Amino acid sequence: MCDWRVDPAAGENRVTVVIPCRNESGSLPGVLAAMPDGYRALVVDNGSADGTADVARECGAEVVYEPEPGYGSAVHAGVLAARTPIVCVLDGDGSLDPGELPELVRLVRAGADLAVGRRRPAPHAGWPVHARLGNTLIARRLRRRYGLDVHDIGAVRVCRRERLLALGVTDRRSGYPLEVLVRAAQAGLRVEERDVTYRPRTAGSSKVSGSVAGSVRAVRDFWKVLT
């Protein structure tokens, strides 16, 4: 049973949470039930075959469809469809707690251009060594080449919608979150990072870190962005 509400009087204080999904019907109810007050969930169905869109609607979320496969395609479609000044991006697999979003939103409202989460794995988080190593290497290159004080390129970030669109991110695959950081650095934006808890996904398997092949594809996308 899903139960979350958005206060219609919240106005400019409302926040849209873009949740890119492909076959996440098992996890979505828990994710949506944990949405903070005043946060509007927008689920982007990116070719699901398990009723993800129906589950999202039953839980009260808005649903948009993005037929072009790819994480970046889904996120971009969600940001375009959002109608609030601030947007968050959160995975729909239950590995990240929506309850931690308000701290990142607070950073943006206090003056940060982009707030990102640094995943801190909980016990049994299911973050394989190969995926964690690739993430560490990419983050290190970001610090050295672009001077960004970040240690993760995970899928939780908060930004003002118009500022995010103005970055002109073109990657429509796994490289999208990395390109956001690179373009933010090139534009001289203020990027702040905070710890977020990384938990075991609540259903299904990861499309990226769930296999060595998936991680290799993601790292390949990342290096394309950096070169």
C-alpha positions as a Markdown table, in Angstrom:
| # | Residue | x | y | z |
|---|---|---|---|---|
| 1 | Met | 0.0 | 0.0 | 0.0 |
| 2 | Cys | 1.4 | 3.3 | -1.0 |
| 3 | Asp | 0.7 | 6.5 | 0.9 |
| 4 | Trp | 2.5 | 9.7 | 0.1 |
| 5 | Arg | 1.1 | 13.2 | -0.4 |
| 6 | Val | 2.2 | 16.5 | -1.9 |
| 7 | Asp | 0.8 | 19.6 | -0.3 |
| 8 | Pro | -0.8 | 21.6 | -3.2 |
| 9 | Ala | -0.1 | 24.8 | -1.3 |
| 10 | Ala | 3.6 | 24.2 | -1.2 |
| 11 | Gly | 4.1 | 26.2 | -4.5 |
| 12 | Glu | 7.7 | 27.2 | -5.2 |
| 13 | Asn | 8.9 | 25.0 | -2.4 |
| 14 | Arg | 7.7 | 21.8 | -4.2 |
| 15 | Val | 10.4 | 19.5 | -5.5 |
| 16 | Thr | 10.1 | 16.8 | -8.2 |
| 17 | Val | 11.9 | 13.5 | -7.8 |
| 18 | Val | 12.7 | 12.0 | -11.1 |
| 19 | Ile | 12.9 | 8.2 | -10.8 |
| 20 | Pro | 14.2 | 6.5 | -14.0 |
| 21 | Cys | 12.9 | 2.9 | -14.1 |
| 22 | Arg | 13.1 | -0.2 | -16.1 |
| 23 | Asn | 11.4 | -3.2 | -14.5 |
| 24 | Glu | 11.3 | -1.9 | -10.9 |
| 25 | Ser | 7.8 | -2.8 | -10.0 |
| 26 | Gly | 9.0 | -4.8 | -7.0 |
| 27 | Ser | 10.9 | -1.8 | -5.5 |
| 28 | Leu | 8.8 | 1.2 | -6.4 |
| 29 | Pro | 6.1 | 0.9 | -3.7 |
| 30 | Gly | 8.7 | 1.2 | -0.9 |
| 31 | Val | 10.5 | 4.0 | -2.7 |
| 32 | Leu | 7.3 | 6.0 | -3.2 |
| 33 | Ala | 6.0 | 5.4 | 0.3 |
| 34 | Ala | 9.3 | 6.9 | 1.7 |
| 35 | Met | 9.0 | 10.1 | -0.3 |
| 36 | Pro | 9.2 | 13.2 | 1.9 |
| 37 | Asp | 6.2 | 15.5 | 2.3 |
| 38 | Gly | 6.0 | 18.0 | -0.6 |
| 39 | Tyr | 8.1 | 15.9 | -2.9 |
| 40 | Arg | 6.4 | 15.0 | -6.2 |
| 41 | Ala | 7.4 | 11.6 | -7.7 |
| 42 | Leu | 7.8 | 11.4 | -11.4 |
| 43 | Val | 8.5 | 7.9 | -12.7 |
| 44 | Val | 10.0 | 7.5 | -16.1 |
| 45 | Asp | 9.2 | 4.1 | -17.6 |
| 46 | Asn | 12.1 | 3.2 | -19.8 |
| 47 | Gly | 10.8 | 0.1 | -21.5 |
| 48 | Ser | 9.6 | -1.9 | -18.6 |
| 49 | Ala | 7.9 | -5.3 | -19.1 |
| 50 | Asp | 6.8 | -5.9 | -15.5 |
| 51 | Gly | 4.0 | -3.4 | -15.0 |
| 52 | Thr | 6.3 | -0.7 | -13.5 |
| 53 | Ala | 4.1 | 2.1 | -14.8 |
| 54 | Asp | 0.9 | 0.6 | -13.4 |
| 55 | Val | 2.5 | 0.2 | -10.0 |
| 56 | Ala | 3.8 | 3.8 | -10.1 |
| 57 | Arg | 0.3 | 5.1 | -10.9 |
| 58 | Glu | -1.3 | 3.0 | -8.2 |
| 59 | Cys | 1.0 | 4.6 | -5.8 |
| 60 | Gly | 0.1 | 8.1 | -6.9 |
| 61 | Ala | 3.2 | 8.9 | -8.9 |
| 62 | Glu | 3.1 | 10.7 | -12.3 |
| 63 | Val | 4.4 | 8.5 | -15.1 |
| 64 | Val | 6.0 | 9.5 | -18.3 |
| 65 | Tyr | 7.3 | 7.1 | -21.0 |
| 66 | Glu | 10.7 | 7.2 | -22.7 |
| 67 | Pro | 11.1 | 4.6 | -25.4 |
| 68 | Glu | 14.8 | 5.3 | -26.2 |
| 69 | Pro | 16.7 | 2.9 | -23.9 |
| 70 | Gly | 19.3 | 4.3 | -21.6 |
| 71 | Tyr | 19.7 | 5.8 | -18.2 |
| 72 | Gly | 20.4 | 9.3 | -19.6 |
| 73 | Ser | 17.4 | 9.1 | -21.9 |
| 74 | Ala | 15.1 | 8.3 | -19.0 |
| 75 | Val | 16.5 | 11.0 | -16.7 |
| 76 | His | 16.4 | 13.7 | -19.4 |
| 77 | Ala | 12.8 | 12.9 | -20.2 |
| 78 | Gly | 11.9 | 13.2 | -16.5 |
| 79 | Val | 13.7 | 16.6 | -16.1 |
| 80 | Leu | 11.9 | 17.9 | -19.2 |
| 81 | Ala | 8.6 | 16.8 | -17.8 |
| 82 | Ala | 9.2 | 18.2 | -14.3 |
| 83 | Arg | 7.4 | 21.5 | -13.5 |
| 84 | Thr | 9.1 | 22.5 | -10.3 |
| 85 | Pro | 12.1 | 24.8 | -9.8 |
| 86 | Ile | 14.2 | 22.0 | -8.1 |
| 87 | Val | 14.6 | 18.4 | -9.4 |
| 88 | Cys | 16.1 | 15.4 | -7.7 |
| 89 | Val | 17.2 | 12.2 | -9.4 |
| 90 | Leu | 16.9 | 9.0 | -7.5 |
| 91 | Asp | 17.1 | 5.3 | -8.5 |
| 92 | Gly | 13.9 | 3.3 | -8.2 |
| 93 | Asp | 15.5 | 0.1 | -6.9 |
| 94 | Gly | 15.2 | 0.9 | -3.2 |
| 95 | Ser | 19.0 | 1.2 | -2.7 |
| 96 | Leu | 18.7 | 4.9 | -1.8 |
| 97 | Asp | 16.5 | 6.5 | 0.8 |
| 98 | Pro | 14.3 | 9.3 | -0.4 |
| 99 | Gly | 14.3 | 10.6 | 3.2 |
| 100 | Glu | 17.9 | 11.8 | 2.6 |
| 101 | Leu | 16.9 | 14.1 | -0.3 |
| 102 | Pro | 15.9 | 17.1 | 1.9 |
| 103 | Glu | 19.5 | 17.6 | 3.0 |
| 104 | Leu | 20.7 | 17.8 | -0.6 |
| 105 | Val | 17.8 | 20.1 | -1.5 |
| 106 | Arg | 18.8 | 22.3 | 1.5 |
| 107 | Leu | 22.3 | 22.7 | 0.0 |
| 108 | Val | 20.8 | 23.9 | -3.3 |
| 109 | Arg | 18.5 | 26.3 | -1.6 |
| 110 | Ala | 21.5 | 27.6 | 0.4 |
| 111 | Gly | 23.5 | 28.4 | -2.7 |
| 112 | Ala | 24.9 | 25.2 | -4.2 |
| 113 | Asp | 24.4 | 24.8 | -7.9 |
| 114 | Leu | 24.5 | 21.0 | -7.8 |
| 115 | Ala | 24.2 | 18.7 | -4.7 |
| 116 | Val | 25.3 | 15.0 | -5.1 |
| 117 | Gly | 25.3 | 12.0 | -2.9 |
| 118 | Arg | 28.3 | 10.0 | -1.9 |
| 119 | Arg | 27.2 | 6.5 | -1.4 |
| 120 | Arg | 28.2 | 4.9 | 1.9 |
| 121 | Pro | 27.4 | 1.2 | 1.7 |
| 122 | Ala | 25.3 | -0.3 | 4.5 |
| 123 | Pro | 25.9 | -4.0 | 5.4 |
| 124 | His | 25.2 | -6.3 | 2.5 |
| 125 | Ala | 24.7 | -3.4 | 0.2 |
| 126 | Gly | 25.5 | -5.4 | -2.9 |
| 127 | Trp | 28.0 | -3.0 | -4.3 |
| 128 | Pro | 30.5 | -5.4 | -6.1 |
| 129 | Val | 34.2 | -4.8 | -5.9 |
| 130 | His | 34.5 | -4.3 | -9.7 |
| 131 | Ala | 31.8 | -1.6 | -9.6 |
| 132 | Arg | 33.2 | 0.2 | -6.6 |
| 133 | Leu | 36.7 | 0.2 | -8.1 |
| 134 | Gly | 35.5 | 1.7 | -11.4 |
| 135 | Asn | 33.6 | 4.4 | -9.5 |
| 136 | Thr | 36.7 | 5.2 | -7.4 |
| 137 | Leu | 38.9 | 5.6 | -10.4 |
| 138 | Ile | 36.5 | 7.8 | -12.3 |
| 139 | Ala | 35.9 | 10.0 | -9.2 |
| 140 | Arg | 39.7 | 10.3 | -8.7 |
| 141 | Arg | 40.1 | 11.5 | -12.3 |
| 142 | Leu | 37.3 | 14.1 | -11.8 |
| 143 | Arg | 39.1 | 15.5 | -8.8 |
| 144 | Arg | 42.5 | 15.7 | -10.6 |
| 145 | Arg | 41.3 | 16.9 | -14.0 |
| 146 | Tyr | 38.4 | 19.2 | -13.0 |
| 147 | Gly | 39.1 | 20.1 | -9.4 |
| 148 | Leu | 35.8 | 18.7 | -8.2 |
| 149 | Asp | 35.8 | 17.6 | -4.6 |
| 150 | Val | 33.6 | 14.5 | -5.2 |
| 151 | His | 34.1 | 10.8 | -4.5 |
| 152 | Asp | 31.2 | 9.3 | -6.3 |
| 153 | Ile | 29.3 | 9.5 | -9.5 |
| 154 | Gly | 26.2 | 7.7 | -8.1 |
| 155 | Ala | 22.6 | 8.2 | -9.2 |
| 156 | Val | 21.4 | 10.8 | -6.6 |
| 157 | Arg | 21.7 | 14.5 | -7.4 |
| 158 | Val | 19.7 | 17.7 | -6.9 |
| 159 | Cys | 19.8 | 20.8 | -9.1 |
| 160 | Arg | 17.6 | 23.6 | -10.2 |
| 161 | Arg | 15.8 | 22.4 | -13.2 |
| 162 | Glu | 16.7 | 25.2 | -15.6 |
| 163 | Arg | 20.3 | 25.1 | -14.6 |
| 164 | Leu | 20.5 | 21.4 | -15.2 |
| 165 | Leu | 19.0 | 21.8 | -18.6 |
| 166 | Ala | 21.3 | 24.7 | -19.4 |
| 167 | Leu | 24.3 | 22.4 | -19.0 |
| 168 | Gly | 23.4 | 20.7 | -22.3 |
| 169 | Val | 24.2 | 17.2 | -21.3 |
| 170 | Thr | 24.1 | 14.9 | -24.4 |
| 171 | Asp | 24.9 | 11.5 | -23.0 |
| 172 | Arg | 21.8 | 9.2 | -23.0 |
| 173 | Arg | 23.4 | 6.1 | -21.5 |
| 174 | Ser | 25.3 | 5.4 | -18.3 |
| 175 | Gly | 27.6 | 8.4 | -18.8 |
| 176 | Tyr | 24.9 | 10.9 | -18.1 |
| 177 | Pro | 25.7 | 11.5 | -14.3 |
| 178 | Leu | 29.4 | 11.8 | -15.1 |
| 179 | Glu | 28.7 | 14.3 | -17.9 |
| 180 | Val | 26.6 | 16.4 | -15.5 |
| 181 | Leu | 29.6 | 16.7 | -13.2 |
| 182 | Val | 32.0 | 17.4 | -16.0 |
| 183 | Arg | 29.8 | 20.1 | -17.5 |
| 184 | Ala | 29.1 | 21.6 | -14.0 |
| 185 | Ala | 32.9 | 21.9 | -13.4 |
| 186 | Gln | 33.5 | 23.4 | -16.9 |
| 187 | Ala | 30.8 | 26.0 | -16.2 |
| 188 | Gly | 32.3 | 26.9 | -12.8 |
| 189 | Leu | 29.3 | 25.7 | -10.8 |
| 190 | Arg | 29.4 | 25.1 | -7.1 |
| 191 | Val | 29.1 | 21.4 | -6.5 |
| 192 | Glu | 28.6 | 20.0 | -3.0 |
| 193 | Glu | 28.7 | 16.4 | -1.9 |
| 194 | Arg | 27.1 | 14.7 | 1.1 |
| 195 | Asp | 27.1 | 11.1 | 2.3 |
| 196 | Val | 24.0 | 9.0 | 1.6 |
| 197 | Thr | 23.3 | 5.5 | 2.7 |
| 198 | Tyr | 23.6 | 2.9 | 0.0 |
| 199 | Arg | 21.4 | -0.1 | 0.8 |
| 200 | Pro | 20.7 | -3.5 | -0.8 |
| 201 | Arg | 18.2 | -3.1 | -3.7 |
| 202 | Thr | 14.8 | -4.4 | -2.6 |
| 203 | Ala | 14.0 | -6.3 | -5.7 |
| 204 | Gly | 15.4 | -7.4 | -9.0 |
| 205 | Ser | 19.0 | -7.1 | -10.2 |
| 206 | Ser | 21.1 | -4.1 | -11.2 |
| 207 | Lys | 21.4 | -3.3 | -14.9 |
| 208 | Val | 25.0 | -2.0 | -14.3 |
| 209 | Ser | 26.8 | -3.3 | -11.3 |
| 210 | Gly | 24.8 | -6.6 | -11.3 |
| 211 | Ser | 27.4 | -8.0 | -13.7 |
| 212 | Val | 30.9 | -7.5 | -14.8 |
| 213 | Ala | 29.8 | -6.9 | -18.4 |
| 214 | Gly | 27.3 | -4.2 | -17.2 |
| 215 | Ser | 30.0 | -2.5 | -15.2 |
| 216 | Val | 32.4 | -2.6 | -18.1 |
| 217 | Arg | 29.8 | -1.0 | -20.4 |
| 218 | Ala | 29.2 | 1.7 | -17.8 |
| 219 | Val | 32.9 | 2.4 | -17.4 |
| 220 | Arg | 33.3 | 2.6 | -21.2 |
| 221 | Asp | 30.6 | 5.2 | -21.3 |
| 222 | Phe | 32.3 | 7.1 | -18.5 |
| 223 | Trp | 35.6 | 7.2 | -20.3 |
| 224 | Lys | 34.0 | 8.5 | -23.4 |
| 225 | Val | 32.8 | 11.5 | -21.4 |
| 226 | Leu | 36.2 | 12.1 | -19.9 |
| 227 | Thr | 38.1 | 11.9 | -23.2 |
